[in-house]
Amino acid sequence: MTVKIEKVRTGRALPSLKDAAPAEAPAKAKGESAATTAKHKADAAREAQFKAITGLVRREQNGIKEPTAGGLCWLAWQACDKAMADLGRTPTSGEVAVSKYAAGLNATNVKVEYSYWRRFHGYPRAALPPIGLVTKADKRTAVQEGKEA
């Protein structure tokens, strides 16, 4: 099957099938590679120089970058680490937000950073047994027992 690309009066190329985009990508990359390679090398050199001067290195795991050391987000991550060490399990966002380690931090920011921290480390969501949770089956049982008594 062949793929045709038709030009419209506006000058845009419209592929007739989706398979056309991967076929054209290498051709464009070959033409632009010389110009963009120099730019990428310059950017990499600038970034390496910045890291060497400041000592700031941000790791990336599971698609999440850790926050820069010394910021408020970093303090929230430290509160998450300390809460996990105290509890011995993955804490909930609420437990971290009210912990003594998160005192003085914005509770909403701590909860947001908790989710990034958890995904960065690959921790599962905290699984706690429901306390005082009444299900529909429990309500039905209570209603039936009330009618019988």
C-alpha positions as YAML, in Angstrom:
chain: A
units: angstrom
residues:
- id: 1
  name: MET
  ca: [0.00, 0.00, 0.00]
- id: 2
  name: THR
  ca: [1.41, 3.39, -0.90]
- id: 3
  name: VAL
  ca: [0.89, 6.57, 0.99]
- id: 4
  name: LYS
  ca: [0.27, 9.76, -0.90]
- id: 5
  name: ILE
  ca: [0.76, 13.22, 0.50]
- id: 6
  name: GLU
  ca: [-1.41, 15.87, -1.02]
- id: 7
  name: LYS
  ca: [-0.73, 19.57, -0.81]
- id: 8
  name: VAL
  ca: [-3.64, 21.79, -0.02]
- id: 9
  name: ARG
  ca: [-3.87, 25.37, -1.27]
- id: 10
  name: THR
  ca: [-2.74, 26.61, 2.15]
- id: 11
  name: GLY
  ca: [0.59, 24.89, 1.61]
- id: 12
  name: ARG
  ca: [0.16, 22.31, 4.36]
- id: 13
  name: ALA
  ca: [0.96, 18.70, 3.55]
- id: 14
  name: LEU
  ca: [-1.85, 16.36, 4.54]
- id: 15
  name: PRO
  ca: [-0.98, 12.67, 4.71]
- id: 16
  name: SER
  ca: [-3.67, 10.35, 3.47]
- id: 17
  name: LEU
  ca: [-2.72, 7.70, 6.05]
- id: 18
  name: LYS
  ca: [-1.14, 7.80, 9.50]
- id: 19
  name: ASP
  ca: [1.79, 5.66, 8.32]
- id: 20
  name: ALA
  ca: [3.19, 8.62, 6.40]
- id: 21
  name: ALA
  ca: [4.52, 10.50, 9.44]
- id: 22
  name: PRO
  ca: [7.15, 7.92, 10.50]
- id: 23
  name: ALA
  ca: [8.38, 7.60, 6.90]
- id: 24
  name: GLU
  ca: [9.01, 11.36, 6.65]
- id: 25
  name: ALA
  ca: [10.58, 11.84, 10.09]
- id: 26
  name: PRO
  ca: [14.03, 10.39, 9.23]
- id: 27
  name: ALA
  ca: [14.29, 12.55, 6.11]
- id: 28
  name: LYS
  ca: [13.70, 15.73, 8.13]
- id: 29
  name: ALA
  ca: [16.02, 14.58, 10.89]
- id: 30
  name: LYS
  ca: [18.87, 14.04, 8.39]
- id: 31
  name: GLY
  ca: [18.51, 17.56, 7.04]
- id: 32
  name: GLU
  ca: [18.40, 19.24, 10.44]
- id: 33
  name: SER
  ca: [20.84, 17.02, 12.30]
- id: 34
  name: ALA
  ca: [23.97, 19.09, 11.61]
- id: 35
  name: ALA
  ca: [22.44, 22.32, 12.89]
- id: 36
  name: THR
  ca: [20.69, 20.82, 15.90]
- id: 37
  name: THR
  ca: [23.65, 18.68, 16.97]
- id: 38
  name: ALA
  ca: [25.76, 21.76, 17.64]
- id: 39
  name: LYS
  ca: [22.95, 23.30, 19.64]
- id: 40
  name: HIS
  ca: [22.46, 20.13, 21.71]
- id: 41
  name: LYS
  ca: [26.18, 19.96, 22.44]
- id: 42
  name: ALA
  ca: [26.22, 23.60, 23.54]
- id: 43
  name: ASP
  ca: [23.20, 23.04, 25.79]
- id: 44
  name: ALA
  ca: [24.78, 19.94, 27.34]
- id: 45
  name: ALA
  ca: [28.04, 21.82, 27.97]
- id: 46
  name: ARG
  ca: [26.17, 24.74, 29.56]
- id: 47
  name: GLU
  ca: [24.18, 22.37, 31.78]
- id: 48
  name: ALA
  ca: [27.33, 20.47, 32.85]
- id: 49
  name: GLN
  ca: [29.04, 23.76, 33.71]
- id: 50
  name: PHE
  ca: [26.02, 24.87, 35.76]
- id: 51
  name: LYS
  ca: [25.98, 21.56, 37.68]
- id: 52
  name: ALA
  ca: [29.72, 21.79, 38.33]
- id: 53
  name: ILE
  ca: [29.46, 25.34, 39.67]
- id: 54
  name: THR
  ca: [26.32, 25.00, 41.77]
- id: 55
  name: GLY
  ca: [26.50, 21.33, 42.70]
- id: 56
  name: LEU
  ca: [22.82, 20.99, 41.88]
- id: 57
  name: VAL
  ca: [22.08, 17.60, 40.43]
- id: 58
  name: ARG
  ca: [18.47, 16.51, 40.12]
- id: 59
  name: ARG
  ca: [17.82, 12.82, 39.72]
- id: 60
  name: GLU
  ca: [14.93, 11.55, 37.62]
- id: 61
  name: GLN
  ca: [13.11, 8.29, 38.32]
- id: 62
  name: ASN
  ca: [9.78, 7.00, 37.05]
- id: 63
  name: GLY
  ca: [9.35, 10.16, 34.98]
- id: 64
  name: ILE
  ca: [9.51, 12.46, 38.05]
- id: 65
  name: LYS
  ca: [12.41, 14.82, 38.84]
- id: 66
  name: GLU
  ca: [13.30, 15.36, 42.47]
- id: 67
  name: PRO
  ca: [13.10, 18.95, 43.70]
- id: 68
  name: THR
  ca: [16.13, 21.19, 44.02]
- id: 69
  name: ALA
  ca: [17.76, 20.99, 47.43]
- id: 70
  name: GLY
  ca: [16.86, 23.79, 49.82]
- id: 71
  name: GLY
  ca: [13.43, 24.70, 48.42]
- id: 72
  name: LEU
  ca: [10.00, 24.30, 49.99]
- id: 73
  name: CYS
  ca: [9.23, 21.29, 47.82]
- id: 74
  name: TRP
  ca: [12.45, 19.67, 48.98]
- id: 75
  name: LEU
  ca: [11.38, 20.27, 52.60]
- id: 76
  name: ALA
  ca: [8.08, 18.53, 51.86]
- id: 77
  name: TRP
  ca: [9.98, 15.55, 50.42]
- id: 78
  name: GLN
  ca: [12.13, 15.47, 53.57]
- id: 79
  name: ALA
  ca: [8.95, 15.40, 55.68]
- id: 80
  name: CYS
  ca: [7.73, 12.43, 53.61]
- id: 81
  name: ASP
  ca: [11.02, 10.59, 54.13]
- id: 82
  name: LYS
  ca: [10.98, 11.17, 57.88]
- id: 83
  name: ALA
  ca: [7.31, 10.18, 58.22]
- id: 84
  name: MET
  ca: [8.02, 6.95, 56.37]
- id: 85
  name: ALA
  ca: [10.98, 6.22, 58.64]
- id: 86
  name: ASP
  ca: [8.83, 6.79, 61.74]
- id: 87
  name: LEU
  ca: [5.85, 4.72, 60.56]
- id: 88
  name: GLY
  ca: [7.76, 1.94, 58.85]
- id: 89
  name: ARG
  ca: [5.32, 1.97, 55.92]
- id: 90
  name: THR
  ca: [4.20, 4.33, 53.18]
- id: 91
  name: PRO
  ca: [2.40, 7.18, 54.97]
- id: 92
  name: THR
  ca: [-0.78, 8.76, 53.68]
- id: 93
  name: SER
  ca: [-0.72, 12.33, 52.42]
- id: 94
  name: GLY
  ca: [-2.78, 13.41, 55.43]
- id: 95
  name: GLU
  ca: [-0.33, 11.84, 57.87]
- id: 96
  name: VAL
  ca: [2.55, 13.68, 56.25]
- id: 97
  name: ALA
  ca: [0.66, 16.99, 56.14]
- id: 98
  name: VAL
  ca: [-0.09, 16.95, 59.87]
- id: 99
  name: SER
  ca: [3.27, 15.51, 60.93]
- id: 100
  name: LYS
  ca: [5.69, 17.52, 63.03]
- id: 101
  name: TYR
  ca: [8.16, 17.48, 60.13]
- id: 102
  name: ALA
  ca: [5.77, 19.40, 57.87]
- id: 103
  name: ALA
  ca: [5.05, 22.08, 60.48]
- id: 104
  name: GLY
  ca: [5.28, 25.53, 58.93]
- id: 105
  name: LEU
  ca: [4.77, 24.26, 55.39]
- id: 106
  name: ASN
  ca: [1.67, 24.80, 53.27]
- id: 107
  name: ALA
  ca: [-0.50, 21.67, 53.76]
- id: 108
  name: THR
  ca: [-1.71, 21.67, 50.16]
- id: 109
  name: ASN
  ca: [1.84, 21.87, 48.83]
- id: 110
  name: VAL
  ca: [2.87, 18.99, 51.10]
- id: 111
  name: LYS
  ca: [0.01, 16.84, 49.79]
- id: 112
  name: VAL
  ca: [0.89, 17.60, 46.17]
- id: 113
  name: GLU
  ca: [4.59, 16.95, 46.73]
- id: 114
  name: TYR
  ca: [3.71, 13.74, 48.58]
- id: 115
  name: SER
  ca: [2.21, 12.32, 45.39]
- id: 116
  name: TYR
  ca: [5.35, 13.23, 43.40]
- id: 117
  name: TRP
  ca: [7.55, 11.77, 46.15]
- id: 118
  name: ARG
  ca: [5.57, 8.52, 46.19]
- id: 119
  name: ARG
  ca: [5.69, 8.12, 42.39]
- id: 120
  name: PHE
  ca: [9.40, 9.07, 42.26]
- id: 121
  name: HIS
  ca: [10.30, 6.28, 44.68]
- id: 122
  name: GLY
  ca: [7.77, 3.82, 43.26]
- id: 123
  name: TYR
  ca: [5.92, 3.40, 46.55]
- id: 124
  name: PRO
  ca: [2.37, 2.08, 46.34]
- id: 125
  name: ARG
  ca: [-0.49, 4.08, 47.69]
- id: 126
  name: ALA
  ca: [-0.94, 3.68, 51.43]
- id: 127
  name: ALA
  ca: [-3.41, 0.89, 52.12]
- id: 128
  name: LEU
  ca: [-5.06, 1.36, 55.47]
- id: 129
  name: PRO
  ca: [-8.09, -0.57, 56.67]
- id: 130
  name: PRO
  ca: [-11.25, 1.53, 56.53]
- id: 131
  name: ILE
  ca: [-12.21, 2.83, 59.94]
- id: 132
  name: GLY
  ca: [-15.90, 3.24, 60.60]
- id: 133
  name: LEU
  ca: [-16.80, 2.75, 56.96]
- id: 134
  name: VAL
  ca: [-20.29, 1.38, 56.52]
- id: 135
  name: THR
  ca: [-20.96, -0.41, 53.25]
- id: 136
  name: LYS
  ca: [-24.31, -0.89, 51.52]
- id: 137
  name: ALA
  ca: [-24.30, -4.56, 52.52]
- id: 138
  name: ASP
  ca: [-23.88, -3.58, 56.19]
- id: 139
  name: LYS
  ca: [-26.81, -1.17, 55.90]
- id: 140
  name: ARG
  ca: [-29.01, -3.85, 54.35]
- id: 141
  name: THR
  ca: [-28.11, -6.30, 57.11]
- id: 142
  name: ALA
  ca: [-28.86, -3.73, 59.79]
- id: 143
  name: VAL
  ca: [-32.24, -2.89, 58.22]
- id: 144
  name: GLN
  ca: [-33.19, -6.59, 57.95]
- id: 145
  name: GLU
  ca: [-32.18, -7.25, 61.57]
- id: 146
  name: GLY
  ca: [-34.19, -4.23, 62.69]
- id: 147
  name: LYS
  ca: [-37.32, -5.50, 60.94]
- id: 148
  name: GLU
  ca: [-36.94, -8.98, 62.42]
- id: 149
  name: ALA
  ca: [-36.42, -7.80, 65.99]
...
